[in-house]
Structure formats: structure tokens, C-alpha cells
Amino acid sequence: MTSNIEAEITPEQIQQALQRQRLHGGRLDANLAALGFVSEGPHDFLQHRRPKLPRTIEESGLDVAFITDLVMKHLLFLREFKVQDVIERVKLSLPIVNQVIDAIRREKLIEIKGSEGLSSSTVRYAITEEGKNRAITLLEISRYVGPAPVTLEAYRHMVEVQSVRNIHVGVANVQQAFSHLVVNDDTLKRLGPAISSGRAIFVYGPPGNGKTTIAETISKILPDDIYIPYAILVGDDVITMYDPVTHIPVENVSFDDKIDTRWVMTRRPVVMTGGELTLRMLDLEFNPISKFYEAPLQMKANNGLFIIDDFGRQQIDPHHLLNRWIVPLERRNDFLSLQSGMKFEIPFDQLSVFATNIEPKKLVDEAFLRRIPYKIKIDHPTEHEYKEVFRRVCASNHVEFREDVFEFLVENFYHRLGVKFNACHPRDIVDNFLDNARYLESKPAMTRESVTTAWENYFVDI
């Protein structure tokens, strides 16, 4: 393909390919190829579709009254300002902001205070008393004072283009990401296609063997950076989307004047929740004081990874959670409700990982399991794998690994007492070495005495 392939694909062709993807599945580039728009094969440029800067109010998708009200609230806090100050806050283009500022000035809500040059960009304005009163009234309706939101339609389109279903993950990516862990080849061979599919994964097995660590490691494999909007407008209501805890901005990004800065370029998000998860956390959160909404967890996780750890350990009945998830997992969309009763559809586009130490058949029914195409059991490590884990833990803590002491530990405790190997045991046993050495002000060492003391401290019965 030529280097300017991205420019050759039109928005209309992308939309046709997305429509075909909804009907037939598959990756976006495969659907573009099926329609004859590109050659077959992966096209990573599709992950970097840039949101185009709107030059007119119509292109922004917002109503002029909404933009005006938002600007007025910003001006209340700015007091004196230049046009560029407003642009930096609302993230809209100069023509749009100029149009709004001119209208506000004609209503005598702001006034010119002076100029530092001949250019209009150097003109200083100040909000008038009438303007302050108008802005205070607007704040009583909604206290949202941030970047201008994008439309729900624009958000849906961007999520589809950046879908986790379109990512490309190869063998080398998986092996490199999991190189710091001891994971057998069979498990890696099953994890790779599951991650690349962008579909839900059920990771289960006995506790203490790395299910959570494996789920977290998947985040290192997800390729490409994506765009997240600061906020989304649904009807007349604002939903804040960008979360600096979840969405990690890409550093040193140089934006040109063609990029819509209402969107932030971030790493693919990783949202992790455990026993604290409730149904309420999956709904819009309305703040009665600020009078705007915050996006729920699954919405913040779109185009990324959503880890539900300790699944089945939540304070609510697992079946209630299952009923909440079952339709989004199958149809890849979800429905949210505003306080007004208005319901609207959002994309449900994330690699969902359910991690549990409860036997799946005891936790969920067949209908739910059918909607999770990949079920991967993380079992107890073999003795060889356990030994490698122990060796790596010792090395990372500058403790000499002794073969004879390891054999003593295995024969006199694991084999004699019938205890199964757990991947977390080496870390906890070596931690015990370190704690004792720190207390005795001595160098930590792997000896028969230290492993015996660690075992007695760690296990309830020996």
C-alpha cells in the first residue's frame, strides 16, 4: 500500500466498512478489503484516525446556545481574558469562539478593556456585571465548566474505529509481555488468540497462581493510542468521560491545527474492579450539586481492557451482575438512562477479563459462559515451574538460590504434607526471609532454618 493510504480512504468508506462489520463481524481493515477499498492485510493506520477540528458551529455538532452558555461560565472565572484564553479552555476553534464572543459582546455581557497591539488576538475583554449575573444563573442549571463536549454520535463512531476488535497481536508481542512471568507454553498459546480476538475471557483456577497478574499483563499487549473525549453531550446533559486515573495521556504529542482538541490522545484504558463492584457503578453517576454526569466504569474502559477481579465475590448476587452483562457481551452495546428517563445506547467495546477462583459452573450458567468464547484455567504450577518462580524471586531480591535448600523445602513440606505448589508461595516465603533479616540486621539467606521458619509463619498447620 502507498504511504498516503490513510488520505485515500474517505469517511464514507469507513462508515460503509463499519456497517458491514456490524453485520458480519471481523476486523475493520478486513471489511475495508472486502469492500475493495484497501488491499488485504493489517492496516495499523486505522487506529490513528484523527478527530477533525470543527471550523463552524454546525461542524462541532453543538447548539450555539450551549456553546454560548459554556463560554459564559468560563468567563465568570476568567474575569479578564483574551480570545486565546477561551480557546484553551473550551477546546474549540478560533472561528467558533470568535463568533460566540462577538455575540456575547453585542449583548453587553462582556466589554473591551484594551489591546496590546493591532491584532484582534491581543484584545483584552472583561465580563460585565450583567454577564456575571447571567453566568451565575447558568451555573445553577449546570456547574460543568470544562472543554466543550462531543456529540454522542461522534463518540460512537470513534469507538467503532478504535475498536479492540481491530487490534493486531502476534506471538512475539505475547511472549515479550509475559516474559517476566513463568507461564507454560500451552497457556500462552491459548491467551494469544483470546487477546487478539478482542472478546471476553474467563480466567479461572485456584487462588494464588497469577490470574490477576496475567489479566494485568494483558494491558501491556494492547497496541496503539486512542482518542478519548473530555465529555459527551446527550440531549442537554453533559457526561464527563476523561478520567486522569484511568486514561493516561500520551506524552509529547504535537497537535497541529487540524486536530479537534476536545479529544485527548491516551493509552488504551485499563479499568480494574473487584469485590467492591456494584450494579450502581455500571450506571451513570449524577451529581445533584454539579448537575452533570460521570461515565460508568464500562464506558471509561471502551477501546481498552476491563478486568473484573474476584468475580463472584461481590456483595451482590452474581446472577444480578450476570444479567447486567449478558446482553452487552453478546451485542457489544449497552444502554444507559438519564434522570429524565431518557435511555440511550453506547458502545460496549472492551476486552473483558473475568478472573475468579470459583469453579465456573458453580458461579455462572451455560447461557453466560456461551457469551465468553475463551475460558482459560490457570492451575497450580508444576514442580519445575515452581522452582523457576522461586529462582526468579530470589534473584530479584538479591538472595542466593540454593538447590539443596529448595529440595529440602519440597521434600519435607510440600511432598510430605501433601501441599500443592502455588505461584505466590515463593514471593511470600522470600519476603519472610527479608523480614527476619531486617529485624536481625543480617543478610537475608536461603537456608533450611529460614525456609522452615517461613513455612511455620506462613501456613496455619504444618
C-alpha positions, 0 to 999 in steps of 0.5 A: 500500500502507498504511504498516503493510504490513510488520505485515500480512504474517505469517511464514507468508506469507513462508515460503509466498512463499519456497517458491514462489520456490524453485520458480519463481524471481523476486523475493520481493515478486513471489511475495508478489503472486502469492500475493495477499498484497501488491499488485504492485510493489517492496516495499523493506520486505522487506529490513528484516525484523527478527530477533525477540528470543527471550523463552524458551529454546525461542524462541532455538532453543538447548539450555539446556545450551549456553546454560548452558555459554556463560554459564559461560565468560563468567563465568570472565572476568567474575569479578564481574558483574551480570545486565546484564553477561551480557546484553551479552555473550551477546546474549540476553534478560533472561528467558533469562539470568535463568533460566540464572543462577538455575540456575547459582546453585542449583548453587553455581557462582556466589554473591551478593556484594551489591546496590546497591539493591532491584532484582534488576538491581543484584545483584552475583554472583561465580563460585565456585571450583567454577564456575571449575573447571567453566568451565575444563573447558568451555573445553577442549571449546570456547574460543568465548566470544562472543554466543550463536549462531543456529540454522542454520535461522534463518540460512537463512531470513534469507538467503532474505529478504535475498536479492540476488535481491530487490534493486531497481536502476534506471538512475539508481542505475547511472549515479550509481555509475559516474559517476566512471568513463568507461564507454560507454553500451552497457556500462552498459546491459548491467551494469544488468540483470546487477546487478539480476538478482542472478546471476553475471557474467563480466567479461572483456577485456584487462588494464588497462581497469577490470574490477576497478574496475567489479566494485568499483563494483558494491558501491556499487549494492547497496541496503539493510542486512542482518542478519548473525549473530555465529555459527551453531550446527550440531549442537554446533559453533559457526561464527563468521560476523561478520567486522569486515573484511568486514561493516561495521556500520551506524552509529547504529542504535537497537535497541529491545527487540524486536530479537534482538541476536545479529544485527548490522545491516551493509552488504551484504558485499563479499568480494574474492579473487584469485590467492591463492584456494584450494579450502581457503578455500571450506571451513570453517576449524577451529581445533584450539586454539579448537575452533570454526569460521570461515565460508568466504569464500562464506558471509561474502559471502551477501546481498552481492557476491563478486568473484573477481579474476584468475580463472584465475590461481590456483595451482590448476587452474581446472577444480578451482575450476570444479567447486567452483562449478558446482553452487552457481551453478546451485542457489544452495546449497552444502554444507559438512562438519564434522570429524565428517563431518557435511555440511550445506547453506547458502545460496549467495546472492551476486552473483558477479563473475568478472573475468579477462583470459583469453579465456573459452573458453580458461579455462572450458567451455560447461557453466560459462559456461551457469551465468553468464547475463551475460558482459560484455567490457570492451575497450580504450577508444576514442580519445575515451574515452581522452582523457576518462580522461586529462582526468579524471586530470589534473584530479584531480591538479591538472595542466593538460590540454593538447590539443596535448600529448595529440595529440602523445602519440597521434600519435607513440606510440600511432598510430605504434607501433601501441599500443592505448589502455588505461584505466590508461595515463593514471593511470600516465603522470600519476603519472610526471609527479608523480614527476619533479616531486617529485624536481625540486621543480617543478610537475608539467606536461603537456608533450611532454618529460614525456609522452615521458619517461613513455612511455620509463619506462613501456613496455619498447620504444618 
